[in-house]
Structures are given as structure tokens and as C-alpha cells.
Amino acid sequence: MAKRTPASEPTGPVKASSKKKTAPEPTPASPQPDSADIAAPSGPYSRFTDFDIHLFREGKHTRLYEKFGSHVVEHNGVVGTYFAVWAPSARYVAVIGDFNGWDKGSHPMNVRWDSSGIWEVFIPHIGNGQTYKYFIVHEGGRELEKGDPYAHLWEVPPLTASRVWDTYYEWNDGEWMQSRKAKNALNAPISVYEVHLSSWRRDPANPDRELSYGEIADALVPYVQEMGFTHVEFMPVMQYPYAPSWGYQITGYYAPSSRFGSPQDFMALIEKLHQAGIGVFLDWVPSHFPGDAHGLYEFDGSHLYEHPDPRKGYHPDWKSYIFNYGRNEVRSFLLSNALFWLDRFHADGLRVDAVASMLYLDYSRNAGEWEPNMFGGRENLDAISLFKELNLAVYEQFPDVQTIAEESTAFPGVSRPVYAGGLGFGMKWMMGWMNDSLRYFERDPGYRKFHQSEFTFSTVYAFTENFMLPLSHDEVVYGKHSLVNKMPGDEWQRFANLRLLFSYMFTHSGTKLLFMGGEFGQTAEWKFDASLDWHLLDHAPHKGMAECVKALNNLYRSEPALFDRTFTEDGFEWIDTTDRENSIVTYARKGNDPAEVLVVVLNMTPVPRTNYRIGVPAAGTYVELFNSDDRAFYGSGVGNTEALTAQAVSWHGKDNSLEINIPPLGAVVLKANV
């Protein structure tokens, strides 16, 4: 396997060339050096070039993690740690930590001569594992103690200090990295399993104990393989202090959560997924950050990272703070952060959270609570330009990954190229499909005939963007019920309805995303602080649901008609949407090869239909590839076991047709053999 060392990182632990103390190996904690060994720094040391400063100030720097933060280095023959922080409104900055007894006067930092607002210092004889913060005195006299915005490791919450750490790792996922361009392509089957690390699975012997990255890897990798998902998407893993935020209130943007282990432990988890042929998307949150005292808010005593105008800098929904997208140094921070996870952690893509909240100045604001842009509009022009720069940088430097926007409005061109006037994302969540589909399936089957257009409306706009169909964590919390308990009817009907919904999802145009637990019919709402109810798989309805999802993933991955043209109109064709009385719809999916054609029939009522005639695209024989009513799925077994030969009987506007059996609350997928 190819081994890759990140740019500008040491190829191994830094060692001193003299007999003085060396930087310790990456371990949970470094030994405390004697106070006599920690002398004041002698001679200037900097990782910044003039060009770095220029790019930083222009908002164009995409590798700031190689410069800012803490880095174990050798300087003048001595191994120690270099620290750099941006605090332009400070009149004094010092590094405080265990190594100096948190003394605010022992290790002052030097402000650069170039008015960049960057403070630096080299402190000898300290290395990986040391805890530290920055003691900052604002020019107005206010004193603050802040964690390092660029730290790679933090203390485990509720502790809040940063720790000196590196991102050195010998990767063994070369085979995946060389082949992932095809696996992440827009014409590839992409089926995403959304995972919250803290609650996917916990220690059965101690349900309050979260598993480590290594323990998660041992259980998650074979499970995702068995279920047939192509990718996992981790809800935010960046360091967050408040567990009920689910990871969406971040204080450490350059560090995976210390709750589960070290950065290298998280790298090993990603590596094992890659070695199993599974891609990894990461949730990324550039939309807001919390007001924790040790975090980014009022970092140097001023509104450094957040916009100073509360109409643009405060988020009323989440009681958090919004980045100042018009400040160049903040843009460099965010651009570098996106690239950091792709570079150092081999992530295969970023799902960007809450894009709509960034695009609109009036998002969740009443009249008078927002200020129009220079043209009098509601669009946030700074955020729009940032997204374009972000996607240009990502796809230039990592052309084999994907960026995915969680964007809930009709903003045009989210997943269209920047050169064509779009924002440049690879894909966009199809929130309209999700809302309409769940609303439809929550209805009593007897009333669905009055809402057929609600079911079919998605294809009116399905090809205006590169859509991903999400059934995400947001749909199974806050009293919304679990997916299976959204469904009407008795137990059998609820599970049949959910299998039908999944069948519709996997045969509809677009890539797929399913939140953990949905795949086996978790009955309780998601709890961020408890394990999924894995014991449910001992029961037939839940075991059948898992087998159904497994079969759908296999169908999706193996049939080019379901992914070749997933983002173009010529890959989907409605055959019939007129049978409202019986709530039956029929459509075709088509691959690049004219012979690759699937016919999908959905019955949204609990009444089985026998000898039901449907039009088909071509003459020949058709075989049933998938039936959501299969007994292995806890279904009733109504289906078509024999090959069906099309008859020259005009139906549904087609020259040929078939008579088939359609199961109750069921989906049938037929493949043409012409």
C-alpha cells in the first residue's frame, strides 16, 4: 500500500540533534518537563513567509493549518513547540499551560512587525501532549483565556484546554485513494449511511460509555459492508463542548473530538473504512459557532471571527454567532479548514451544513432585523462568493471528492459550476422530496388518492440540481417520531409502508442518504446520548427491514439504470401516474446502454392487485429483480416468480404491456431482457 505523509509535517517524530530533551512521541500525555528546562525563547522563529501573510490577508490562503497553531519543531538545535495565533486587537498574548504552571508572564508571544496581527513564540523542550491556552489582553484591558483555533487535539470535555499534537500518520489506504475518483463520481451509485459517533453504538456492559474510534471501527466497518452502503457520513466530529448540540456547535475546527480518541485514532477509522471500499463524508459547519468563553467568540476581545453587526453576526435560531464572511482572514480560516479535512484526514467529501442560513441575510429574521445587500436584495453576497471560492479550491486541489450542500430553498445553481454562475457544489440535499414524501406516506392509504400530485411533484424540479435524497437525523427527533412510527396502520402496515418508502427512495433519481437506525426500523426517536436499539434485530419485522435495505443497496449498486443518468431527465420516465383511485404509479429508469431499463411499480394501498396491466418501454421478457413484499423482508410474498413476456397490447402510451401482480403497500422492480 502507498504511504502518504501530509505536506509540511515531519516524516516522523522530531528529535533533537543535541543531548537536550527531545520531543516526545505522540502519547496521551507528555511528561512534564522540569521548570528549569523551559527557558524564555532565544531568537525569532516563524513558519510564515511574506507570501503566506499576503494570502492570509487576501482571504486566499488554503493551508493555514501548516502555519498557525502549535507545531513541534527543532530550532537552533533545540526541540520545542512553535505557537502562532491571530489576535490583532490584543496588546499582550502569552502561552499558558501545565508546563509553566499557567503563569501569564512566563512565555509572552511576539507580535509580527508586518501588522498582520499574528503573535508567535518558540518554547523549547515541550512537545506533544502538553495542555495550553492563550492568555490575551485586549487593547482595552479585557483579559481572556482562549483555546487554540488551530489545535489538533483538545482536552476531553468539560475540560477546555488545547493540547500540542500533530497530524503525522502513515496511511495505508492507497488503493482507495487511487480509485476513489470513480467511487465518488456523479454517475456512480452513492448510498450514504449517516452516523452520529456518540450514539450509533455504546458499550453494552456500560450504556453510558461512548466507544472509542477504534471500537467504532471494529463494529462499524463490517456492518456498513454487510448493509451495502457505499459511504458513511459522520455528523460533526470537530471538537464540540456541548453534547446536546450533536456536534453542530464547534469550538475546535481543526481537531476531531477528543471524546473518542486522538486524531490518529480517527484517521485509523477512516483508513479502515477506505480499506473496506467505503467512502467517508464529513459534516462541516461554516455557518455558526457557539459563544463559549474558550472558543472563537470575541477571541481577542473584539469581534474577530464573528460579524460585528448582530443583524449579520448573531443567529437567533441557534443562539450562536455567524462568521464574518467578508473579512479576508476569516475566509482564509474557513477555506483552510475545509481543505484540512480533505488533506490530513483523507475525507472523500464535505456535507456543508445550513447553507440556506448563510445565503440569505433575512434567514429567520423579521422585517427590520436584517440589512439588505448593496443592491437592495436579501442575498448574502459575501457568503455566496465564499462558497464559490471554496468549491473552486476543493475541486482544484482534490478533484476526486464531493461537496454536498444542505440547502432548503430554491436558490438557483447550488450544484452548478461556478463558471456557469452556480455555487459549485457537487450535490445538494433534495429537501422538497423529503418533505413531500414523508407527508404523503404519513397519510392514511385510503386518502392518498387525493394527494397523488404531492407524491409525483419532485420530478418537476428533480433535474435542476444534482440532488441527494436525504432521510436524515432531523426527521427523527423533537417529537417527529421515528421513520417507522410515522407510518400509518398496524405493525405490519407500518413496516410495509417504510419498505415502500425506501423502495421509492432507492429507485428515484438522485443519490441517497439514510440516518442510522432507519435501516432496521428503529421505533424510538433518536437519542443523542444513548445507543441505537440493536436488540430490535432479534425481531422479525426489524430483521426483515434490514434485509430489505440490504437488498435495495445491492440493487442500486448493481443496476446501471439506477445511477448512470441519475441527474438527467433521460434517466427517468413516468409511465403512468393516472391511477389515483388505486394509488399506483409506474415509472422507468434508464442507463447509458439502451438495454439497461428498469420498470418500477409502487402500490400505495394495502390492497394487492393481480393481473394489473402496465405499459413497458420495449418488447421482450421482464424479470422481477426486487419485491419489497418478499417474505424475507417480513412481507406477505405477493409477487411475480416467473419471467413475464410483454404483449403487443398498447397501454399507458406504450406499444407493449405486461400483466403483473402488485403486492399490498409494495414495490416491484422489473428488468427488461430485450
C-alpha positions in Angstrom: 0.0 0.0 0.0 1.1 3.5 -0.7 2.1 5.6 2.3 1.4 9.3 2.4 2.8 11.9 4.6 0.9 15.2 4.8 2.7 18.3 3.4 4.9 20.2 5.8 4.6 17.6 8.6 7.6 15.8 9.9 8.2 12.3 8.4 8.5 11.0 11.9 8.6 12.4 15.5 11.0 15.3 15.7 14.2 14.5 17.6 16.9 16.8 18.9 20.3 16.9 17.4 21.8 17.7 20.8 21.7 15.9 24.1 18.9 18.1 25.3 15.4 16.7 25.8 13.6 15.5 22.7 10.0 16.0 21.7 8.1 13.0 23.0 6.3 10.5 20.7 2.6 11.1 20.3 1.1 9.7 23.5 -1.9 10.5 25.6 0.2 12.9 27.7 3.8 14.0 27.6 5.9 14.0 30.8 6.1 17.4 32.5 9.5 19.0 31.8 11.4 20.5 34.7 10.7 24.2 35.0 14.4 24.9 34.7 14.4 23.4 31.2 11.8 25.8 29.9 13.7 28.9 29.3 12.5 32.0 27.5 12.8 31.7 23.7 16.1 32.8 22.2 16.0 34.2 18.7 12.9 34.6 16.4 11.3 31.6 14.7 8.4 31.8 12.3 6.7 29.4 9.9 5.2 32.3 7.9 6.6 33.7 4.7 5.7 37.1 3.2 3.6 35.2 0.7 1.7 33.5 3.5 0.9 36.8 5.0 -0.2 38.2 1.7 -2.5 35.2 1.0 -3.9 35.3 4.6 -4.8 39.0 4.3 -6.3 38.5 0.8 -8.5 35.7 2.0 -6.8 33.2 -0.3 -4.8 31.0 2.0 -5.9 27.4 2.0 -3.2 25.8 4.1 -3.1 27.9 7.3 -3.0 24.7 9.4 0.6 24.4 8.3 1.4 27.8 9.9 -1.0 28.6 12.8 -1.4 26.6 15.9 1.2 24.5 17.7 4.0 22.7 15.9 6.7 20.6 17.4 9.9 21.7 15.6 13.7 21.9 16.0 15.0 25.5 16.3 18.7 26.3 16.8 19.4 22.6 17.7 16.6 22.5 20.3 13.3 20.7 20.0 10.3 22.6 21.3 7.0 23.9 20.2 6.2 26.9 18.0 2.9 28.7 18.6 1.2 31.2 16.4 -2.2 32.8 16.8 -4.1 35.7 15.2 -5.1 38.4 17.7 -4.9 41.8 16.0 -6.8 43.6 18.8 -4.5 42.3 21.6 -1.9 44.3 23.3 -0.4 41.2 25.1 -0.6 37.5 24.3 1.1 34.7 26.2 1.1 30.9 26.2 -0.1 29.4 29.4 -0.3 25.7 30.4 0.7 22.9 32.6 4.4 23.4 31.6 4.6 26.8 33.2 2.0 26.5 35.9 -0.4 28.6 33.9 1.8 31.6 34.6 0.6 34.5 32.4 4.0 36.2 32.4 6.4 33.3 31.7 6.0 32.9 28.0 4.8 36.1 26.2 4.4 35.9 22.5 5.9 38.3 19.9 3.7 40.2 17.6 4.8 40.3 14.0 6.3 43.5 12.6 4.0 43.4 9.5 0.7 44.5 11.1 -0.8 41.1 10.3 -2.0 40.7 14.0 -0.2 37.4 14.2 1.6 36.5 17.5 4.4 33.9 17.6 6.7 32.2 20.1 9.0 29.2 20.2 9.1 27.4 23.6 11.9 24.9 24.0 11.6 21.4 25.5 7.8 20.9 25.3 6.0 18.7 22.9 3.0 16.5 22.1 0.5 16.1 24.9 1.1 19.4 26.6 -2.0 21.4 27.5 -2.2 25.1 26.8 -4.3 28.1 26.2 -3.6 31.7 25.0 -3.8 34.4 27.6 -4.9 37.5 25.8 -5.2 41.1 27.0 -7.4 43.2 24.7 -6.1 46.7 23.9 -8.9 48.0 26.1 -7.6 45.9 29.1 -10.0 43.0 29.0 -8.4 39.6 29.8 -9.3 36.3 28.2 -8.1 32.7 28.2 -8.7 31.0 24.8 -8.1 27.7 23.3 -6.1 27.5 20.1 -8.4 27.8 17.0 -5.9 25.6 15.0 -5.3 23.0 17.7 -5.3 19.4 16.5 -6.3 18.0 19.9 -8.2 19.3 22.9 -8.9 18.1 26.4 -11.9 15.9 26.8 -15.0 18.0 27.7 -15.9 19.5 30.1 -12.2 20.5 30.2 -11.4 23.2 27.6 -7.6 23.5 27.1 -5.9 22.7 23.8 -3.1 20.2 23.6 0.0 20.2 21.4 -0.4 17.5 18.8 0.5 16.7 15.2 -1.3 15.0 12.3 1.5 12.6 11.4 0.1 9.3 10.1 1.4 6.6 7.8 -1.6 6.0 5.6 -2.4 2.6 4.2 -5.4 3.4 2.0 -3.5 3.9 -1.2 -5.7 1.6 -3.2 -8.8 3.5 -2.2 -7.2 6.9 -2.9 -6.2 5.9 -6.3 -9.6 4.5 -7.2 -12.0 6.9 -5.4 -12.5 9.2 -8.4 -14.8 6.6 -9.8 -16.4 5.8 -6.5 -17.2 9.4 -5.8 -18.3 10.3 -9.3 -21.6 11.9 -10.1 -22.5 8.8 -12.3 -21.6 6.4 -9.5 -24.0 4.8 -7.0 -23.7 6.8 -3.8 -25.6 5.4 -0.9 -24.7 7.2 2.4 -25.2 5.9 5.9 -25.4 8.9 8.3 -23.7 8.3 11.6 -23.6 10.1 15.0 -20.5 8.7 16.6 -21.7 9.1 20.2 -24.9 7.2 19.8 -24.5 4.7 16.9 -23.5 2.1 19.4 -22.3 2.2 23.0 -20.7 -0.3 25.4 -23.4 -3.0 26.1 -21.9 -3.6 29.5 -22.0 0.2 30.3 -24.5 2.0 28.2 -23.2 5.4 29.4 -19.8 4.7 28.0 -19.1 6.0 24.5 -17.0 3.8 22.3 -13.6 4.9 21.1 -12.7 5.5 17.4 -11.1 2.1 17.4 -14.0 0.3 18.9 -16.4 2.1 16.5 -14.2 1.0 13.6 -14.3 -2.7 14.6 -18.1 -2.7 14.6 -19.0 -0.1 12.0 -16.8 -1.2 9.1 -18.2 -4.8 8.8 -21.7 -3.5 9.4 -21.6 -0.9 6.6 -20.1 -3.5 4.3 -22.8 -6.0 5.1 -25.6 -3.5 4.6 -24.2 -2.4 1.3 -23.8 1.3 1.8 -21.1 2.9 -0.3 -20.3 5.8 2.0 -20.7 6.9 5.6 -21.3 10.5 6.6 -20.2 11.4 10.1 -22.2 14.1 11.8 -19.7 16.8 13.0 -16.6 15.2 14.5 -14.8 18.5 15.1 -14.3 19.3 18.8 -17.5 20.5 20.4 -18.0 21.1 24.1 -21.8 20.6 24.4 -23.1 17.1 23.6 -26.8 18.1 23.0 -25.6 20.2 20.1 -24.9 16.9 18.3 -21.6 18.4 17.2 -23.0 21.5 15.4 -21.6 24.0 18.0 -17.9 23.7 17.3 -15.0 25.3 19.2 -12.1 23.3 17.7 -12.4 23.4 13.9 -9.1 21.7 13.3 -9.4 18.7 15.7 -11.6 15.6 15.8 -13.5 15.2 19.0 -11.2 14.0 21.9 -14.2 12.2 23.4 -13.3 9.2 21.2 -9.5 9.3 21.0 -6.7 11.1 19.2 -6.6 12.4 15.6 -4.6 9.4 14.6 -7.3 7.1 16.1 -9.9 8.9 13.9 -7.5 8.6 10.9 -7.4 4.8 11.6 -11.2 4.7 11.5 -11.3 6.4 8.1 -8.5 4.2 6.9 -10.3 1.0 7.8 -13.4 2.3 6.0 -11.3 3.0 2.9 -9.7 -0.4 3.1 -13.2 -1.9 3.0 -14.1 0.2 -0.1 -16.3 2.6 1.8 -16.0 6.4 1.3 -16.2 9.0 4.1 -18.1 12.3 4.1 -17.8 14.7 7.0 -20.3 17.2 8.2 -18.8 20.7 8.0 -20.3 23.7 9.8 -19.1 27.1 8.5 -22.5 28.7 9.3 -22.1 29.5 13.0 -20.2 28.8 16.2 -21.0 29.0 19.9 -20.2 31.7 22.4 -18.2 29.5 24.8 -15.6 31.5 26.7 -12.7 29.4 25.4 -13.8 29.4 21.8 -13.8 31.7 18.8 -16.3 34.3 20.1 -14.7 37.6 20.8 -11.4 35.8 20.5 -9.1 38.7 21.1 -11.6 40.9 22.9 -13.0 42.1 19.6 -15.5 40.6 17.1 -12.6 38.8 15.4 -14.3 35.8 13.7 -18.0 36.8 14.0 -19.6 39.7 12.2 -19.8 42.8 14.5 -23.3 43.7 13.3 -25.7 41.4 15.2 -28.0 41.5 12.2 -25.3 39.6 10.4 -23.3 38.1 13.3 -25.9 36.5 15.6 -28.1 33.6 14.8 -31.4 33.8 16.5 -32.4 30.1 16.0 -29.3 28.6 17.5 -28.2 31.4 19.8 -24.8 31.3 18.2 -22.5 33.5 16.2 -22.1 33.9 12.5 -18.7 34.1 10.8 -17.8 37.4 9.2 -17.7 36.1 5.6 -16.5 39.5 4.3 -13.3 39.5 6.4 -10.5 38.1 4.4 -8.6 36.5 7.3 -11.8 34.7 8.4 -12.3 33.5 4.8 -8.7 32.0 4.9 -9.6 30.3 8.2 -12.7 28.6 6.6 -11.1 27.8 3.3 -8.1 26.2 5.1 -10.4 24.3 7.4 -12.3 22.7 4.6 -9.0 21.7 2.9 -7.6 20.4 6.2 -10.1 17.6 6.5 -9.6 16.6 2.9 -5.8 16.7 3.1 -4.9 15.4 6.5 -7.8 13.1 7.1 -8.4 11.8 3.6 -12.1 12.7 3.7 -13.9 12.0 0.5 -16.2 14.9 0.7 -17.8 17.6 2.9 -21.5 17.9 3.6 -21.9 21.6 4.3 -24.5 22.3 7.0 -27.1 25.1 7.0 -26.2 26.6 3.6 -29.5 28.5 3.4 -28.8 30.3 6.6 -25.6 31.6 5.1 -27.1 32.6 1.7 -29.9 34.8 3.0 -29.5 37.9 5.1 -33.1 37.6 6.3 -32.9 34.0 7.3 -35.1 33.5 10.4 -35.3 37.3 10.8 -38.3 39.6 10.8 -38.6 42.8 8.9 -36.2 45.4 10.4 -33.9 42.7 11.8 -31.8 42.5 8.7 -30.0 44.8 6.3 -30.2 44.4 2.5 -27.1 44.0 0.4 -25.6 46.8 -1.7 -28.2 46.0 -4.4 -31.1 46.0 -2.1 -31.5 42.2 -2.1 -31.6 39.6 0.6 -28.7 37.5 -0.6 -25.5 37.5 1.4 -23.0 38.3 -1.3 -20.0 37.6 0.9 -21.3 34.1 1.7 -22.1 33.4 -1.9 -18.6 34.4 -3.0 -17.1 32.3 -0.2 -19.0 29.2 -1.4 -17.7 29.8 -5.0 -14.1 30.1 -3.8 -14.5 27.1 -1.5 -15.7 24.8 -4.3 -13.1 26.1 -6.7 -10.4 25.4 -4.2 -11.7 22.0 -3.2 -12.2 20.7 -6.8 -8.9 22.1 -8.0 -6.8 20.5 -5.2 -9.0 17.4 -4.6 -10.9 16.7 -7.9 -11.9 13.3 -6.8 -14.1 14.4 -3.8 -17.6 15.8 -3.5 -19.1 18.8 -1.7 -22.7 18.5 -0.7 -24.9 21.4 0.3 -27.7 21.1 2.8 -29.7 23.9 1.2 -33.5 24.0 1.7 -34.6 26.8 -0.6 -34.9 27.3 -4.4 -31.6 29.3 -4.6 -30.6 28.7 -8.2 -27.5 26.8 -9.3 -26.3 25.4 -6.0 -24.8 22.3 -7.7 -23.9 24.0 -10.9 -20.3 25.0 -11.9 -19.0 28.4 -10.8 -18.2 29.2 -14.5 -21.9 28.7 -15.3 -23.0 31.1 -12.5 -23.5 28.4 -9.9 -22.1 27.9 -6.4 -20.1 25.0 -7.5 -21.2 22.2 -5.1 -21.2 18.7 -6.4 -24.6 17.8 -4.9 -27.5 19.3 -3.0 -29.9 17.8 -0.5 -33.4 17.4 -2.0 -35.3 18.7 1.0 -38.5 19.1 -1.1 -38.6 15.4 -2.0 -38.0 14.5 1.7 -40.8 16.8 3.0 -43.3 15.8 0.3 -42.6 12.1 0.5 -42.9 11.9 4.3 -46.1 14.0 4.3 -47.5 11.6 1.7 -46.5 8.4 3.4 -47.9 9.7 6.8 -51.4 9.8 5.2 -53.9 7.0 5.6 -53.6 4.9 2.4 -57.3 5.5 1.8 -56.7 9.2 1.3 -53.5 9.0 -0.7 -55.5 9.1 -4.0 -56.3 12.7 -3.3 -52.7 13.6 -2.9 -51.0 11.8 -5.9 -49.6 15.1 -7.2 -47.8 15.6 -3.9 -46.1 12.3 -4.5 -45.1 13.0 -8.1 -44.2 16.7 -7.8 -40.5 16.1 -7.1 -39.8 15.3 -10.8 -40.9 18.7 -11.8 -37.6 20.1 -10.4 -35.6 16.9 -9.9 -33.1 17.7 -12.6 -32.5 21.4 -11.9 -29.7 20.3 -9.4 -27.6 17.3 -8.7 -29.8 16.1 -5.8 -29.1 13.7 -2.9 -32.3 12.3 -1.4 -32.0 12.5 2.4 -33.8 10.8 5.2 -31.6 12.4 7.9 -31.4 12.8 11.6 -33.5 15.9 11.6 -36.6 13.8 10.7 -36.5 11.5 13.7 -36.2 14.0 16.7 -38.2 16.6 18.6 -41.5 14.7 18.5 -41.4 13.9 14.8 -41.3 10.2 15.6 -39.0 7.5 14.1 -39.5 6.7 10.4 -41.4 3.5 11.0 -43.7 5.2 13.6 -44.5 8.0 11.1 -46.2 5.3 9.0 -50.0 4.7 9.4 -51.7 1.4 10.2 -50.9 -1.7 12.3 -47.4 -3.1 12.8 -47.3 -5.0 9.5 -48.6 -2.0 7.5 -46.1 0.4 9.2 -43.2 -1.8 8.2 -44.6 -2.4 4.7 -45.1 1.4 4.3 -41.5 2.0 5.3 -40.2 -0.6 3.0 -42.2 1.0 0.2 -40.8 4.4 1.1 -37.2 3.1 0.9 -38.0 1.4 -2.4 -39.2 4.7 -3.8 -36.1 6.4 -2.5 -33.7 3.9 -4.0 -35.4 3.9 -7.4 -36.0 7.7 -7.6 -33.4 9.8 -9.4 -30.6 11.1 -7.2 -28.1 9.7 -4.7 -29.2 8.5 -1.3 -28.7 9.2 2.4 -30.2 7.3 5.3 -29.8 8.1 9.0 -28.6 5.3 11.3 -31.4 3.2 12.8 -33.8 3.8 9.9 -32.3 0.8 8.1 -33.7 -1.6 10.7 -36.9 0.3 11.7 -35.7 1.9 15.0 -39.0 2.5 16.8 -37.9 5.2 19.3 -36.9 8.6 18.3 -33.1 9.2 18.0 -31.4 10.0 21.3 -28.0 11.6 21.0 -26.9 10.2 24.4 -28.0 6.6 24.0 -27.2 3.7 21.7 -29.5 2.6 18.9 -31.8 -0.2 19.9 -29.8 -3.0 18.3 -31.8 -5.7 20.1 -34.7 -5.0 17.8 -32.9 -7.0 15.1 -33.9 -10.1 17.1 -37.4 -9.5 15.9 -38.8 -10.4 12.5 -40.1 -7.0 11.4 -36.8 -5.3 12.1 -34.7 -8.1 10.7 -36.8 -8.0 7.6 -36.4 -4.3 7.3 -32.6 -4.6 7.4 -32.7 -7.3 4.8 -34.8 -5.1 2.6 -32.4 -2.2 2.8 -29.5 -4.5 2.2 -31.3 -5.8 -0.9 -32.0 -2.2 -2.1 -28.4 -1.2 -1.7 -27.4 -4.2 -3.7 -29.9 -3.4 -6.4 -28.8 0.2 -6.5 -25.1 -0.6 -6.8 -25.6 -3.4 -9.4 -28.1 -1.8 -11.8 -26.6 1.0 -14.0 -30.2 2.2 -14.8 -30.3 3.5 -11.3 -27.2 5.6 -11.4 -25.9 6.1 -14.9 -28.1 9.1 -15.6 -29.3 9.9 -12.1 -29.1 13.7 -12.6 -30.5 13.9 -16.1 -34.1 13.8 -17.4 -33.3 11.0 -19.9 -32.6 8.6 -17.0 -36.2 8.8 -15.6 -39.6 8.4 -17.3 -43.1 8.3 -15.8 -45.1 5.6 -17.4 -48.3 6.2 -15.5 -49.4 8.5 -12.8 -53.2 8.5 -13.6 -54.4 5.6 -11.5 -55.2 7.8 -8.5 -58.1 5.6 -7.4 -55.8 2.7 -6.7 -52.8 4.9 -5.8 -50.5 3.0 -8.2 -47.6 4.7 -10.1 -45.3 3.3 -12.7 -42.0 4.6 -13.9 -38.9 3.6 -15.8 -35.2 4.1 -15.0 -32.7 4.0 -17.9 -28.9 3.5 -18.1 -26.5 4.6 -20.8 -26.9 1.3 -22.5 -30.4 1.2 -24.1 -30.7 -2.4 -22.9 -30.4 -1.2 -19.3 -34.0 -0.5 -18.4 -35.9 -1.0 -15.1 -39.6 -0.7 -14.6 -40.8 0.3 -11.1 -44.3 -0.2 -9.9 -45.5 1.2 -6.5 -48.8 0.3 -4.8 -49.5 2.8 -2.0 -52.6 0.9 -0.6 -52.8 -2.3 1.4 -54.8 -4.0 -1.4 -52.9 -6.5 -3.6 -53.5 -6.2 -7.3 -53.4 -9.2 -9.6 -53.1 -9.2 -13.4 -52.6 -5.5 -13.3 -51.6 -4.2 -16.7 -48.7 -1.8 -17.2 -47.1 -0.3 -20.3 -43.5 -1.1 -20.8 -40.8 0.6 -22.8 -40.0 -2.3 -25.1 -41.0 -5.8 -26.2 -39.2 -8.8 -24.7 -39.2 -10.6 -21.3 -39.1 -9.0 -17.9 -37.9 -10.5 -14.6 -38.7 -9.3 -11.1 -35.4 -8.1 -9.6 -36.8 -6.8 -6.3 -40.1 -7.0 -4.4 -40.5 -5.2 -1.1 -43.1 -7.7 -0.1 -40.7 -10.6 -0.1 -41.2 -12.9 2.9 -37.5 -12.4 3.8 -38.4 -8.8 4.4 -41.4 -9.6 6.6 -43.7 -9.3 3.7 -46.7 -11.4 2.5 -45.0 -12.9 -0.5 -47.2 -11.5 -3.3 -45.1 -11.2 -6.4 -44.0 -12.5 -9.9 -41.8 -15.5 -9.7 -41.9 -16.3 -13.4 -40.4 -14.3 -16.2 -43.1 -12.1 -17.9 -43.3 -11.7 -21.7 -44.5 -8.3 -23.0 -47.6 -8.4 -25.2 -48.2 -6.2 -28.2 -51.1 -4.5 -26.4 -51.0 -0.8 -26.3 -51.2 0.6 -22.8 -50.1 3.7 -21.0 -49.0 5.2 -24.3 -46.6 2.2 -24.9 -46.8 -0.3 -27.8 -46.2 -3.2 -25.3 -47.6 -4.1 -21.9 -47.5 -6.7 -19.2 -49.9 -8.1 -16.6 -48.3 -8.3 -13.2 -49.1 -9.0 -9.6 -48.5 -6.0 -7.3 -48.2 -6.6 -3.6 -50.0 -4.6 -0.9 -48.1 -1.5 0.2 -45.4 -2.8 -2.0 -42.8 -2.1 -4.7 -41.9 -4.2 -7.7 -38.8 -3.7 -9.8 -38.7 -5.4 -13.2 -35.8 -5.6 -15.6 -36.1 -5.8 -19.3 -34.3 -8.5 -21.2 -34.8 -7.3 -24.7 
